[in-house]
């Protein structure tokens, strides 16, 4: 089997040529999985860009998750406080509700 250069596929950008088997011994990697070609480090980059609607949704999701954590801590403190555990703190007891107003027996809106 002979290793001759293949033709460049039409969809490849100009100047990019396919590799032949003899050139693969120039390709290497180190312990951090960085690529090297003939002893020189190849520069690779990966970009993660969001559009502005995606950024807005990500911010909304982050705020919602923070609100969920705050609600969970509040519920946990109420649950634990009812069982005598106060290490999360207990909610401050508010003033008691006033007693209901009961109309007199002869009033027009009085219930029987």
VOBA-151206 format. One record per residue: residue number from 1; residue in three letters; x, y, z of N, C-alpha, C in turn. Coordinates in Angstrom, 3 decimals. Layout:
<atoms>
   k   r      nc1      nc2      nc3     cac1     cac2     cac3      cc1      cc2      cc3
 NUM Ala        X        Y        Z        X        Y        Z        X        Y        Z
...
</atoms>
This chain:
<atoms>
   k   r      nc1      nc2      nc3     cac1     cac2     cac3      cc1      cc2      cc3
   1 Unk    0.847   -1.180    0.000    0.000    0.000    0.000    0.890    1.241    0.000
   2 Unk    0.638    2.127   -0.875    1.434    3.356   -0.949    0.663    4.487   -0.288
   3 Unk    1.424    5.347    0.398    0.828    6.510    1.061    1.048    7.722    0.176
   4 Unk    0.108    7.997   -0.653    0.210    9.176   -1.491   -0.809   10.200   -1.010
   5 Unk   -0.519   11.473   -1.172   -1.464   12.501   -0.709   -2.813   12.360   -1.406
   6 Unk   -3.836   12.482   -0.593   -5.188   12.433   -1.141   -5.572   13.808   -1.645
   7 Unk   -6.614   13.840   -2.426   -7.113   15.137   -2.887   -7.872   15.806   -1.754
   8 Unk   -7.787   17.119   -1.740   -8.474   17.901   -0.705   -9.975   17.883   -0.986
   9 Unk  -10.815   17.554    0.029  -12.261   17.618   -0.175  -12.705   19.032   -0.519
  10 Unk  -13.727   19.140   -1.302  -14.176   20.438   -1.812  -14.677   21.364   -0.702
  11 Unk  -15.232   20.805    0.379  -15.797   21.654    1.433  -14.737   22.176    2.407
  12 Unk  -13.469   21.726    2.276  -12.398   22.220    3.151  -11.990   23.613    2.719
  13 Unk  -11.543   24.450    3.676  -11.085   25.787    3.312   -9.796   25.720    2.473
  14 Unk   -9.531   26.746    1.695   -8.303   26.753    0.892   -7.065   26.702    1.779
  15 Unk   -6.050   25.990    1.330   -4.807   25.897    2.081   -4.753   24.750    3.063
  16 Unk   -5.861   24.065    3.314   -5.888   22.920    4.232   -5.731   21.659    3.400
  17 Unk   -4.711   20.895    3.727   -4.421   19.678    2.969   -4.576   18.467    3.882
  18 Unk   -4.983   17.322    3.353   -5.089   16.118    4.181   -3.706   15.611    4.574
  19 Unk   -3.628   14.922    5.696   -2.377   14.349    6.174   -2.159   12.980    5.553
  20 Unk   -0.906   12.626    5.430   -0.573   11.277    4.994   -0.028   10.530    6.206
  21 Unk    0.001    9.219    6.138    0.379    8.393    7.275    1.777    8.747    7.784
  22 Unk    2.724    9.059    6.913    4.082    9.351    7.354    4.138   10.573    8.272
  23 Unk    3.181   11.478    8.185    3.210   12.700    8.981    2.617   12.520   10.371
  24 Unk    1.962   11.418   10.648    1.320   11.250   11.948    2.321   11.082   13.078
  25 Unk    3.572   10.722   12.784    4.549   10.619   13.862    4.984   11.997   14.362
  26 Unk    4.599   13.059   13.681    4.883   14.421   14.138    3.852   14.904   15.155
  27 Unk    2.724   14.208   15.236    1.645   14.603   16.138    1.868   13.957   17.498
  28 Unk    1.745   14.760   18.570    1.941   14.232   19.916    1.079   14.961   20.917
  29 Unk    1.107   14.467   22.159    0.363   15.101   23.254    1.146   14.918   24.536
  30 Unk    0.863   15.779   25.508    1.535   15.667   26.798    0.547   15.167   27.848
  31 Unk    0.942   15.188   29.117    0.103   14.654   30.194   -1.182   15.453   30.382
  32 Unk   -1.175   16.724   29.965   -2.384   17.547   30.089   -3.227   17.515   28.828
  33 Unk   -2.953   16.574   27.934   -3.679   16.380   26.670   -3.593   17.601   25.753
  34 Unk   -2.483   18.333   25.818   -2.253   19.415   24.872   -1.620   18.807   23.615
  35 Unk   -2.012   19.307   22.462   -1.512   18.771   21.199   -0.220   19.459   20.780
  36 Unk    0.689   18.667   20.199    1.961   19.174   19.696    2.146   18.668   18.279
  37 Unk    2.684   19.522   17.411    3.016   19.129   16.045    4.498   19.392   15.848
  38 Unk    5.218   18.331   15.635    6.659   18.397   15.409    7.345   19.138   16.555
  39 Unk    6.899   18.881   17.795    7.503   19.463   18.986    6.965   20.816   19.390
  40 Unk    6.128   21.445   18.585    5.569   22.753   18.928    4.113   22.609   19.329
  41 Unk    3.768   23.321   20.402    2.402   23.240   20.926    1.419   23.858   19.944
  42 Unk    0.330   23.127   19.685   -0.738   23.654   18.839   -1.666   24.496   19.688
  43 Unk   -2.049   25.640   19.180   -2.956   26.515   19.904   -4.378   26.121   19.526
  44 Unk   -5.119   25.695   20.517   -6.530   25.366   20.303   -7.352   26.282   21.197
  45 Unk   -8.526   26.612   20.746   -9.385   27.457   21.568  -10.822   26.969   21.442
  46 Unk  -11.520   27.194   22.511  -12.924   26.832   22.547  -13.672   28.019   23.125
  47 Unk  -14.613   28.538   22.379  -15.369   29.685   22.843  -16.792   29.266   23.167
  48 Unk  -17.285   29.815   24.242  -18.649   29.560   24.667  -19.333   30.911   24.750
  49 Unk  -20.049   31.269   23.705  -20.690   32.572   23.642  -22.211   32.414   23.694
  50 Unk  -22.839   33.259   24.474  -24.293   33.260   24.576  -24.838   34.522   23.926
  51 Unk  -26.006   34.398   23.316  -26.684   35.574   22.788  -27.331   36.305   23.957
  52 Unk  -27.786   37.532   23.718  -28.361   38.290   24.843  -29.622   37.644   25.399
  53 Unk  -30.515   37.002   24.603  -31.648   36.327   25.246  -31.198   35.138   26.097
  54 Unk  -30.154   34.436   25.647  -29.656   33.314   26.433  -29.030   33.805   27.732
  55 Unk  -28.338   34.933   27.676  -27.764   35.497   28.902  -28.859   35.904   29.877
  56 Unk  -29.926   36.505   29.343  -31.046   36.893   30.203  -31.695   35.691   30.862
  57 Unk  -31.900   34.627   30.089  -32.486   33.411   30.661  -31.551   32.774   31.685
  58 Unk  -30.258   32.814   31.432  -29.297   32.264   32.394  -29.322   33.065   33.692
  59 Unk  -29.411   34.384   33.593  -29.502   35.226   34.789  -30.794   34.939   35.546
  60 Unk  -31.888   34.817   34.824  -33.173   34.507   35.458  -33.120   33.154   36.164
  61 Unk  -32.517   32.166   35.533  -32.392   30.841   36.144  -31.515   30.897   37.392
  62 Unk  -30.441   31.695   37.349  -29.572   31.828   38.515  -30.309   32.487   39.677
  63 Unk  -31.068   33.534   39.387  -31.835   34.206   40.447  -32.910   33.294   41.012
  64 Unk  -33.555   32.521   40.149  -34.587   31.594   40.616  -33.978   30.511   41.503
  65 Unk  -32.788   30.052   41.170  -32.162   29.022   42.004  -31.761   29.600   43.359
  66 Unk  -31.319   30.862   43.396  -31.009   31.491   44.685  -32.270   31.656   45.529
  67 Unk  -33.370   32.034   44.894  -34.630   32.159   45.628  -35.088   30.806   46.157
  68 Unk  -34.854   29.739   45.390  -35.224   28.394   45.827  -34.412   27.989   47.046
  69 Unk  -33.131   28.299   47.049  -32.282   27.981   48.203  -32.750   28.755   49.431
  70 Unk  -33.064   30.036   49.266  -33.529   30.847   50.393  -34.848   30.303   50.952
  71 Unk  -35.756   29.900   50.065  -37.031   29.336   50.514  -36.803   28.018   51.254
  72 Unk  -35.907   27.198   50.738  -35.607   25.926   51.404  -35.016   26.130   52.786
  73 Unk  -34.107   27.088   52.918  -33.541   27.370   54.245  -34.603   27.890   55.212
  74 Unk  -35.497   28.725   54.725  -36.577   29.223   55.573  -37.475   28.080   56.034
  75 Unk  -37.853   27.201   55.116  -38.705   26.071   55.495  -37.991   25.137   56.464
  76 Unk  -36.680   24.942   56.244  -35.921   24.082   57.153  -35.847   24.694   58.543
  77 Unk  -35.677   26.009   58.619  -35.595   26.637   59.938  -36.924   26.528   60.676
  78 Unk  -38.026   26.682   59.973  -39.343   26.547   60.621  -39.556   25.108   61.089
  79 Unk  -39.214   24.146   60.246  -39.371   22.730   60.589  -38.514   22.371   61.809
  80 Unk  -37.245   22.799   61.793  -36.354   22.454   62.896  -36.720   23.205   64.170
  81 Unk  -37.176   24.446   64.037  -37.547   25.232   65.209  -38.735   24.595   65.927
  82 Unk  -39.664   24.030   65.179  -40.817   23.371   65.795  -40.390   22.128   66.564
  83 Unk  -39.210   21.593   66.261  -38.711   20.397   66.939  -37.616   20.725   67.944
  84 Unk  -37.458   21.999   68.257  -36.522   22.422   69.284  -35.090   22.605   68.802
  85 Unk  -34.836   22.506   67.536  -33.485   22.705   66.996  -33.397   24.150   66.506
  86 Unk  -32.500   24.931   67.079  -32.460   26.355   66.758  -31.169   26.763   66.057
  87 Unk  -30.388   25.841   65.545  -29.098   26.206   64.954  -29.253   26.972   63.643
  88 Unk  -30.393   26.911   62.949  -30.639   27.761   61.789  -31.335   29.055   62.181
  89 Unk  -31.743   29.136   63.407  -32.475   30.304   63.869  -33.972   30.081   63.733
  90 Unk  -34.713   30.687   64.632  -36.165   30.549   64.599  -36.783   31.857   64.129
  91 Unk  -37.876   31.761   63.383  -38.550   32.991   62.967  -39.069   33.754   64.183
  92 Unk  -39.078   35.056   64.065  -39.574   35.898   65.150  -41.084   35.757   65.205
  93 Unk  -41.588   35.510   66.405  -43.036   35.391   66.570  -43.661   36.776   66.440
  94 Unk  -44.659   36.885   65.604  -45.346   38.164   65.413  -46.388   38.375   66.500
  95 Unk  -47.049   39.482   66.433  -48.128   39.747   67.394  -49.311   38.852   67.046
  96 Unk  -50.017   38.371   68.035  -51.150   37.492   67.741  -52.260   38.244   67.017
  97 Unk  -53.006   37.505   66.235  -54.119   38.103   65.493  -55.217   38.498   66.469
  98 Unk  -55.887   39.609   66.192  -56.982   40.017   67.083  -58.139   39.021   66.976
  99 Unk  -58.935   38.900   68.013  -60.072   37.974   67.956  -61.084   38.458   66.913
 100 Unk  -61.816   37.546   66.312  -62.802   37.958   65.311  -63.908   38.797   65.939
 101 Unk  -64.430   39.724   65.155  -65.530   40.573   65.626  -66.830   39.815   65.370
 102 Unk  -67.552   39.586   66.447  -68.828   38.870   66.326  -69.944   39.900   66.487
 103 Unk  -70.814   40.025   65.475  -71.917   40.996   65.609  -72.907   40.550   66.698
 104 Unk  -73.607   41.487   67.290  -74.603   41.134   68.317  -75.711   40.258   67.719
 105 Unk  -76.398   39.564   68.569  -77.407   38.590   68.134  -78.523   39.238   67.316
 106 Unk  -78.898   40.435   67.571  -80.021   41.051   66.868  -79.607   41.847   65.650
 107 Unk  -78.361   41.867   65.288  -77.904   42.665   64.153  -78.388   42.076   62.841
 108 Unk  -78.564   42.896   61.788  -79.123   42.390   60.530  -78.219   41.351   59.855
 109 Unk  -76.908   41.427   59.992  -76.008   40.470   59.343  -75.569   39.364   60.288
 110 Unk  -76.203   39.189   61.392  -75.822   38.165   62.367  -76.163   36.785   61.844
 111 Unk  -75.302   35.858   62.117  -75.553   34.465   61.706  -76.349   33.771   62.806
 112 Unk  -77.188   32.888   62.417  -77.992   32.202   63.456  -77.182   31.202   64.233
</atoms>
